[in-house]
Amino acid sequence: MNTSLDLSKKSFAIYGLGATGQSVVNYFNKSGFKNYVVWDDNKKLKNSWGLTKSKEKIFSEAIEFVDFIVISPGINIKKTKLKKILLENKEKFITDLDIFYLLNPQTKSIVVTGTNGKSTTCKIIEHVLKKNKIKARLAGNIGSPILSINLKKNTFIVIEASSFQLAYSKFIKPDYALLLNISNDHLDWHGTMNNYINSKLKIFSLQKKDDYAFINNKKLLKKIKKNKYLGKIQLLSSKKYRKIKYKIQNDYLNSETNINNMTFVYSLSKILKIKENAFVKSLESFKGLSHRHEIFYRKSNKIFINDSKATSFESTKFALKHNKNIYWIVGGLPKKGDRIQLKGLKKNISKTYIIGKNMKNFSKYLKGKVSIKLCKTLGYAVTSILKDIRNINKEKITILFSPASASFDQFKNFEERGKTFKKLVKNSVDKYF
C-alpha cells in the first residue's frame, strides 16, 4: 500500500448512493475533491440526485478513465446495469474503508467480522476501552459510515466490516483483526462458500507482522498459514474466558449466546494490557444492543424479546437454544443457502408464527415439526400471540421476534422492523392482560 498517495489528485467513480456512498460524496466535497462522478441504479435515488440518462452515459464512460471506483457495500456487480464495464475495471474497485486507511495510515484500528455477533462484539469492545480510559469510536456497519466521523487523535477506531466491504477492499490495515465465526450467509451475493470465506479472510491478508489476528477455527488457521499472512495469530478457545466468567455481574453478557463474543473481547483486552479486574469491572454497566436479543418488555410471567437483527437461522438459533416455552415470530427474505434446522430446539418452541412474502418457504421447513400459524404481517402475528397466551399464567413464556431472514420484503431495514415490533407490543399488550 502506498500511504503517501495523494487522493486529492485522483479521479473517482462513486457507484451507490446509500448512506455509505453519500458519506463519500460529502467527504469529497468537504475536502475539496472535485474530480468524481456518481451513479445509482435505484430509481428514487436517481431522481433525488438528478441522475439523468446523459449522466449515466457520462458515468459509464468515465469508469474506463478514473483511478478508482468506489463501490458501496451490498452492491452485487453481477446484478447491475453496468455489469460488463464494471467487471472489466474490477482492479480499480475500492471502498470507503480503503479511503479512510489511505488518509489515516497512523490510526489504530480494530476490525471485527464474522457471520454472527459482529455488532455486539464491536459495542462491547468500545465499552471496555472507554471504561478503561482508552479513546474509542465505532464505525462501519455499526455506528456511522467511517468517512462521516470526526476522529480525534489517539482514538481507536472499532470497525464492523461486512463480507461485502471486505470483498471490494484493497487497502485496509487492521492493527487488530477479529474473525468471530463463519457459517452459510450471503451466498446469493458471493456465489460460493469459498468466496464468502475468502472475503472474510481479507482482514488478515493486508496486516503487518506487528498486527494481531484473532480466530477460533483450526481449519481457517491452516488456510491463513497457507496464505502466509503476516499478523500474529491468536487461536482462541472459550476455556480461559470461562474461568473468569463467574466474576462478571451482567446477565446479558453471561448468557451462552455471548460466550464466543466475550472470548474475543477478553483476549483482545489482554493484548491491550487491560488488567483483569478492570476488564471485569467495566462490563458491569454494559446494556447490550437494540434489536439483538433485546429484552424490552416484561409482563408478569411473560418476556418479550426483540431479535430483529437475526437475519439468518444461524443467528436465530442462539435465541431458540437459550429460551424456553417460546412463541416465535419468523419470516422475511430468506438467504441463499440458509436452512432451518430444529434438531435439539423443538422442545423449546411452543408455537411459531410465520410472516412475510416467503411464508410458504418457511412453512415447508417447519410444518410437522412445530405448531405453526401463517400470519403474513407482523401486526397480525403479535395479535395472534397475545390472544394465544392471555390465559397462561403459571409458566414462564418467551415471546421471541427472531426473523431468521432479511427485512426488505416488508421493511426498510432490521432497525425499522424491530422498532415496529416493539411498538406493536407496547400498544397492544394491555388489551389482553
ZAPA-668632 format. One line per field, with one value per residue (C-alpha): residue number from 1; x, y, z; residue in one letter. Coordinates in Angstrom, 2 decimals, m for minus. Layout:
<tilos>
nr <- (NUM,...)
east <- (X,...)
north <- (Y,...)
up <- (Z,...)
rest <- (a,...)
</tilos>
This chain:
<tilos>
nr <- (1,2,3,4,5,6,7,8,9,10,11,12,13,14,15,16,17,18,19,20,21,22,23,24,25,26,27,28,29,30,31,32,33,34,35,36,37,38,39,40,41,42,43,44,45,46,47,48,49,50,51,52,53,54,55,56,57,58,59,60,61,62,63,64,65,66,67,68,69,70,71,72,73,74,75,76,77,78,79,80,81,82,83,84,85,86,87,88,89,90,91,92,93,94,95,96,97,98,99,100,101,102,103,104,105,106,107,108,109,110,111,112,113,114,115,116,117,118,119,120,121,122,123,124,125,126,127,128,129,130,131,132,133,134,135,136,137,138,139,140,141,142,143,144,145,146,147,148,149,150,151,152,153,154,155,156,157,158,159,160,161,162,163,164,165,166,167,168,169,170,171,172,173,174,175,176,177,178,179,180,181,182,183,184,185,186,187,188,189,190,191,192,193,194,195,196,197,198,199,200,201,202,203,204,205,206,207,208,209,210,211,212,213,214,215,216,217,218,219,220,221,222,223,224,225,226,227,228,229,230,231,232,233,234,235,236,237,238,239,240,241,242,243,244,245,246,247,248,249,250,251,252,253,254,255,256,257,258,259,260,261,262,263,264,265,266,267,268,269,270,271,272,273,274,275,276,277,278,279,280,281,282,283,284,285,286,287,288,289,290,291,292,293,294,295,296,297,298,299,300,301,302,303,304,305,306,307,308,309,310,311,312,313,314,315,316,317,318,319,320,321,322,323,324,325,326,327,328,329,330,331,332,333,334,335,336,337,338,339,340,341,342,343,344,345,346,347,348,349,350,351,352,353,354,355,356,357,358,359,360,361,362,363,364,365,366,367,368,369,370,371,372,373,374,375,376,377,378,379,380,381,382,383,384,385,386,387,388,389,390,391,392,393,394,395,396,397,398,399,400,401,402,403,404,405,406,407,408,409,410,411,412,413,414,415,416,417,418,419,420,421,422,423,424,425,426,427,428,429,430,431,432,433)
east <- (0.00,1.25,0.36,1.74,m0.90,m2.46,m6.14,m6.96,m5.16,m7.02,m10.28,m13.23,m16.45,m18.78,m21.24,m24.09,m25.62,m26.98,m25.64,m22.08,m21.97,m23.38,m20.75,m18.04,m19.57,m19.91,m16.31,m15.04,m16.98,m15.74,m12.14,m12.19,m12.05,m13.72,m12.79,m15.58,m18.80,m21.70,m24.36,m27.02,m29.46,m32.16,m34.98,m35.70,m32.05,m31.63,m34.49,m33.30,m29.77,m30.93,m29.25,m30.44,m29.71,m26.99,m25.31,m25.46,m23.60,m21.00,m20.56,m20.19,m17.64,m15.71,m15.23,m12.53,m10.50,m10.85,m8.22,m10.66,m14.22,m15.74,m18.29,m20.95,m21.31,m24.09,m23.95,m23.71,m21.90,m23.22,m26.78,m26.19,m26.93,m23.25,m22.05,m19.89,m17.86,m17.56,m16.18,m13.71,m12.40,m12.61,m8.98,m9.99,m12.57,m12.10,m14.41,m14.92,m12.75,m9.89,m10.19,m10.13,m6.99,m5.21,m5.96,m5.31,m2.40,m1.40,m4.82,m5.07,m7.92,m9.80,m11.73,m14.41,m16.02,m17.82,m21.26,m22.81,m22.04,m20.19,m22.28,m22.43,m18.70,m17.87,m20.10,m18.56,m15.05,m15.90,m17.45,m14.47,m11.97,m13.86,m14.36,m10.60,m9.89,m8.91,m10.49,m12.63,m15.12,m17.46,m17.73,m18.68,m21.79,m22.30,m22.45,m21.77,m20.09,m16.39,m15.84,m18.61,m16.99,m14.75,m11.89,m9.83,m6.15,m5.11,m8.52,m9.07,m11.48,m13.61,m14.93,m17.66,m16.79,m19.20,m18.14,m19.35,m16.97,m14.06,m14.59,m14.03,m11.38,m7.68,m6.02,m7.38,m4.68,m6.22,m3.89,m6.24,m8.43,m11.14,m12.90,m15.64,m17.17,m18.16,m21.44,m23.61,m24.61,m24.87,m24.27,m26.64,m24.06,m20.76,m21.82,m19.89,m18.93,m15.28,m15.75,m17.53,m14.72,m12.07,m13.85,m13.72,m10.04,m9.31,m8.92,m5.78,m4.32,m3.04,m1.83,1.77,3.97,3.27,m0.52,m2.75,m5.11,m7.76,m9.55,m11.20,m11.26,m8.42,m9.46,m9.18,m5.85,m4.50,m5.76,m4.22,m0.85,m1.02,m1.50,1.43,m0.42,1.92,m0.11,0.48,m2.15,m4.16,m6.06,m8.77,m10.88,m13.50,m11.73,m9.74,m12.72,m15.00,m12.58,m13.34,m16.94,m18.35,m16.80,m18.84,m22.05,m24.04,m26.83,m26.77,m23.07,m23.22,m25.65,m24.31,m25.18,m22.29,m19.60,m17.90,m18.12,m16.71,m13.87,m12.65,m13.11,m11.30,m8.37,m8.13,m8.20,m5.21,m3.22,m4.13,m2.83,m6.14,m5.96,m8.39,m10.10,m10.56,m11.93,m14.47,m15.48,m16.00,m18.58,m21.00,m22.58,m22.87,m26.52,m26.47,m27.67,m31.07,m32.60,m30.14,m31.76,m33.16,m35.46,m37.51,m40.72,m41.88,m45.44,m45.86,m44.61,m44.09,m40.81,m40.75,m37.53,m36.71,m34.11,m34.78,m31.07,m31.16,m31.16,m30.12,m31.16,m27.65,m28.20,m31.74,m30.55,m28.90,m32.19,m34.06,m31.43,m31.32,m35.00,m37.92,m41.63,m41.07,m43.78,m41.64,m42.25,m40.19,m40.13,m38.93,m36.48,m34.50,m30.87,m29.49,m28.04,m29.69,m31.62,m33.80,m32.50,m34.55,m32.74,m32.50,m34.53,m38.12,m38.64,m38.17,m40.78,m44.46,m45.74,m44.40,m45.97,m44.79,m44.77,m43.56,m43.72,m41.97,m44.40,m44.65,m40.89,m40.75,m43.89,m42.23,m39.37,m41.47,m44.67,m44.91,m42.03,m43.66,m47.12,m47.40,m49.71,m49.46,m49.82,m48.24,m47.98,m46.08,m49.12,m51.30,m48.58,m48.36,m52.15,m52.33,m49.68,m51.32,m54.62,m52.95,m51.09,m53.53,m54.83,m51.43,m50.46,m48.27,m45.29,m42.71,m43.36,m40.93,m42.33,m39.47,m39.24,m36.23,m36.99,m34.03,m34.20,m33.67,m36.26,m36.55,m39.80,m41.80,m39.38,m36.61,m34.10,m33.91,m33.99,m37.37,m38.61,m37.51,m38.96,m42.27,m42.38,m41.70,m44.34,m46.94,m46.34,m46.46,m49.62,m51.45,m50.34,m52.64,m55.70,m55.09,m53.60)
north <- (0.00,3.45,5.51,8.67,8.54,11.99,11.21,14.85,14.39,11.19,10.69,8.61,6.97,6.52,3.70,3.50,6.47,4.92,6.02,4.92,6.43,9.69,9.81,9.50,12.34,14.52,13.85,14.66,17.92,18.89,18.05,19.80,16.61,17.68,15.01,12.48,11.22,9.38,6.87,4.65,2.24,2.91,4.94,7.04,7.88,8.72,11.18,12.78,13.22,14.38,11.45,11.52,9.19,11.55,11.40,7.60,7.74,10.11,7.79,4.62,6.29,7.72,4.25,3.42,6.53,7.13,6.00,4.38,3.07,3.44,0.64,0.84,m2.30,m4.61,m3.82,m7.07,m6.07,m9.07,m7.77,m4.17,m2.46,m1.60,m5.12,m5.58,m2.39,m2.61,m6.15,m5.07,m2.46,m4.52,m3.84,m0.22,m1.16,0.32,1.08,3.86,1.78,1.98,5.75,6.02,3.89,5.73,9.06,7.91,5.45,6.07,5.50,2.40,0.17,m2.89,m4.60,m7.18,m9.50,m12.85,m14.21,m13.55,m11.38,m8.53,m5.65,m6.93,m7.59,m4.14,m2.49,m4.46,m3.58,0.12,m0.03,m1.80,0.60,3.71,2.39,1.87,5.42,4.43,6.64,4.63,5.25,2.88,2.92,0.78,m1.37,m0.28,3.41,5.92,5.42,5.71,8.86,10.74,10.67,13.31,11.22,12.70,11.98,8.81,7.22,3.57,3.11,m0.02,m1.15,m3.67,m4.91,m6.89,m9.50,m7.09,m4.35,m6.72,m8.34,m4.99,m3.56,m3.34,m1.03,m1.98,m2.44,m3.54,m3.47,m5.98,m8.19,m10.45,m13.17,m14.39,m17.27,m18.49,m20.09,m20.02,m16.43,m14.07,m16.88,m15.15,m12.34,m14.27,m17.26,m19.90,m20.57,m20.38,m16.85,m15.86,m17.24,m15.52,m12.18,m12.56,m13.53,m10.20,m8.62,m10.72,m10.55,m6.97,m6.99,m6.29,m8.54,m6.48,m6.74,m9.30,m11.80,m13.41,m16.59,m19.60,m22.03,m24.53,m25.11,m21.39,m21.36,m23.78,m21.55,m18.45,m20.16,m21.49,m17.92,m16.76,m13.86,m11.75,m10.96,m12.56,m15.29,m15.81,m19.11,m18.78,m21.14,m20.19,m22.07,m19.10,m16.77,m19.30,m19.29,m15.63,m15.57,m16.06,m12.74,m10.70,m9.34,m8.90,m11.31,m10.22,m10.99,m14.17,m15.84,m18.63,m16.50,m14.19,m16.71,m16.57,m12.77,m12.37,m14.81,m12.49,m9.33,m10.86,m11.98,m8.55,m6.84,m8.91,m7.92,m4.28,m4.77,m4.09,m5.64,m8.46,m6.74,m3.58,m5.66,m7.37,m4.12,m2.31,m4.87,m4.37,m1.37,m2.84,m2.89,m4.70,m3.70,m2.74,m5.41,m8.14,m10.44,m7.26,m7.96,m4.78,m5.63,m7.83,m8.55,m10.88,m14.28,m13.03,m11.85,m10.05,m10.26,m8.18,m10.04,m8.33,m8.25,m12.05,m12.18,m15.84,m19.00,m19.40,m16.13,m17.06,m20.44,m18.84,m17.36,m20.63,m22.56,m20.34,m19.63,m21.87,m22.02,m19.80,m18.20,m17.46,m14.96,m15.81,m14.78,m12.30,m12.78,m15.99,m16.02,m18.38,m21.50,m20.83,m23.77,m24.05,m26.97,m27.50,m30.55,m30.16,m26.92,m28.11,m28.75,m25.02,m23.86,m23.78,m22.21,m20.46,m17.51,m17.01,m13.58,m12.04,m12.79,m16.14,m17.79,m20.92,m21.37,m21.21,m23.33,m26.08,m26.35,m26.01,m27.95,m31.16,m30.13,m27.36,m25.83,m23.05,m20.22,m18.21,m14.53,m12.61,m9.30,m8.61,m6.88,m9.95,m12.18,m10.04,m10.00,m13.78,m14.45,m12.18,m13.98,m17.41,m16.66,m14.44,m17.26,m18.84,m17.55,m20.14,m20.93,m18.51,m17.53,m16.06,m14.05,m14.05,m11.99,m13.51,m13.49,m15.60,m13.62,m10.22,m7.49,m5.99,m7.71,m5.55,m3.14,m0.69,m2.47,m4.60,m1.47,m0.39,m3.97,m4.18,m0.78,m1.78,m4.98,m3.12,m0.52,m3.17,m4.99,m1.89,m0.61,m3.95,m5.81,m4.01,m5.02,m8.68,m8.68)
up <- (0.00,m0.85,2.21,0.61,m2.13,m2.64,m3.20,m3.96,m7.27,m8.18,m10.04,m8.80,m9.91,m6.91,m7.51,m4.99,m3.17,0.00,3.40,2.58,m0.91,0.37,3.11,0.42,m1.62,1.48,2.46,m1.04,m1.11,2.36,1.43,m1.93,m4.03,m7.26,m9.77,m9.29,m10.92,m9.23,m10.16,m8.58,m10.25,m7.67,m9.21,m6.10,m5.60,m9.28,m9.07,m5.83,m7.21,m10.63,m12.38,m15.99,m18.91,m20.10,m16.68,m16.77,m20.09,m18.64,m15.63,m17.70,m20.00,m17.04,m15.47,m18.02,m17.21,m13.45,m10.96,m8.52,m8.49,m5.02,m4.57,m1.87,0.29,m0.74,m4.45,m6.35,m9.51,m11.43,m10.99,m12.12,m15.43,m15.82,m15.06,m18.16,m17.93,m14.13,m14.26,m16.94,m14.49,m11.31,m10.41,m9.67,m7.00,m3.54,m0.60,1.91,4.29,1.80,1.54,5.33,5.66,2.86,4.51,8.10,7.97,11.61,13.17,15.38,14.25,15.47,12.67,13.52,11.00,11.02,10.24,13.65,16.66,14.92,16.21,19.78,19.87,18.47,21.04,23.92,22.72,22.54,26.00,27.59,26.01,27.11,30.63,30.80,29.62,26.10,23.44,21.01,18.22,16.37,12.58,9.61,9.73,13.31,14.03,11.30,7.90,8.53,6.43,8.24,11.69,13.20,14.56,17.40,17.94,19.77,19.25,18.42,15.55,16.05,12.68,11.95,8.47,6.32,3.79,1.08,2.21,2.60,m0.81,m2.53,m0.17,m1.06,1.44,4.86,7.50,10.82,13.80,15.43,13.23,14.71,12.71,15.06,13.12,9.66,8.57,5.43,4.69,1.73,m0.77,m3.20,m3.28,m3.05,m5.13,m3.20,0.40,m0.58,m1.97,1.23,3.42,1.32,1.68,5.48,5.42,3.72,7.16,7.70,4.23,4.48,8.07,9.04,11.19,14.32,13.92,15.67,14.03,16.25,15.16,16.84,13.92,13.30,9.67,8.97,10.76,8.16,5.37,6.97,7.35,3.79,2.54,4.70,6.33,8.45,11.59,14.98,15.02,18.21,18.11,20.76,22.81,25.40,28.25,29.53,29.42,31.16,34.11,34.81,33.56,37.07,38.12,35.61,37.13,33.94,32.97,29.33,28.90,30.95,28.58,26.39,23.34,24.20,25.19,21.79,21.56,25.06,24.37,21.62,23.70,26.67,24.50,22.89,26.29,27.43,24.32,25.04,28.61,30.33,33.80,34.50,37.42,35.36,32.47,34.73,36.42,33.11,31.95,34.82,33.09,29.59,28.49,25.16,21.70,20.43,18.17,19.29,21.85,23.42,26.37,26.06,27.93,30.83,31.87,34.89,33.57,30.00,28.48,25.13,23.11,20.03,17.98,14.66,13.80,13.39,9.60,9.28,11.07,12.47,14.32,15.43,16.69,19.73,20.91,20.33,22.24,25.30,25.93,26.91,26.07,23.03,20.93,17.92,15.09,11.99,8.35,5.75,2.89,3.48,2.41,m0.19,1.40,4.76,6.25,9.34,11.42,14.58,15.92,19.70,19.58,19.03,22.74,23.41,20.86,21.82,18.60,15.52,13.70,10.12,8.45,5.20,1.50,1.86,4.27,2.08,2.16,5.97,6.30,4.24,6.75,9.88,9.11,11.10,13.36,15.40,15.66,13.08,12.10,8.88,9.72,6.83,8.72,11.91,13.41,12.91,14.42,17.57,17.99,17.47,20.12,22.68,22.17,22.46,25.70,27.59,29.79,30.53,33.97,35.65,33.46,32.11,28.48,25.94,23.05,20.58,17.40,15.66,11.90,10.66,7.42,5.86,6.31,2.84,1.84,4.28,5.98,5.09,7.37,10.52,12.73,11.35,11.69,15.33,16.24,14.65,16.72,19.97,19.18,18.30,21.58,23.76,22.05,22.28,25.38,27.84,25.82,26.64,30.15)
rest <- (m,n,t,s,l,d,l,s,k,k,s,f,a,i,y,g,l,g,a,t,g,q,s,v,v,n,y,f,n,k,s,g,f,k,n,y,v,v,w,d,d,n,k,k,l,k,n,s,w,g,l,t,k,s,k,e,k,i,f,s,e,a,i,e,f,v,d,f,i,v,i,s,p,g,i,n,i,k,k,t,k,l,k,k,i,l,l,e,n,k,e,k,f,i,t,d,l,d,i,f,y,l,l,n,p,q,t,k,s,i,v,v,t,g,t,n,g,k,s,t,t,c,k,i,i,e,h,v,l,k,k,n,k,i,k,a,r,l,a,g,n,i,g,s,p,i,l,s,i,n,l,k,k,n,t,f,i,v,i,e,a,s,s,f,q,l,a,y,s,k,f,i,k,p,d,y,a,l,l,l,n,i,s,n,d,h,l,d,w,h,g,t,m,n,n,y,i,n,s,k,l,k,i,f,s,l,q,k,k,d,d,y,a,f,i,n,n,k,k,l,l,k,k,i,k,k,n,k,y,l,g,k,i,q,l,l,s,s,k,k,y,r,k,i,k,y,k,i,q,n,d,y,l,n,s,e,t,n,i,n,n,m,t,f,v,y,s,l,s,k,i,l,k,i,k,e,n,a,f,v,k,s,l,e,s,f,k,g,l,s,h,r,h,e,i,f,y,r,k,s,n,k,i,f,i,n,d,s,k,a,t,s,f,e,s,t,k,f,a,l,k,h,n,k,n,i,y,w,i,v,g,g,l,p,k,k,g,d,r,i,q,l,k,g,l,k,k,n,i,s,k,t,y,i,i,g,k,n,m,k,n,f,s,k,y,l,k,g,k,v,s,i,k,l,c,k,t,l,g,y,a,v,t,s,i,l,k,d,i,r,n,i,n,k,e,k,i,t,i,l,f,s,p,a,s,a,s,f,d,q,f,k,n,f,e,e,r,g,k,t,f,k,k,l,v,k,n,s,v,d,k,y,f)
</tilos>
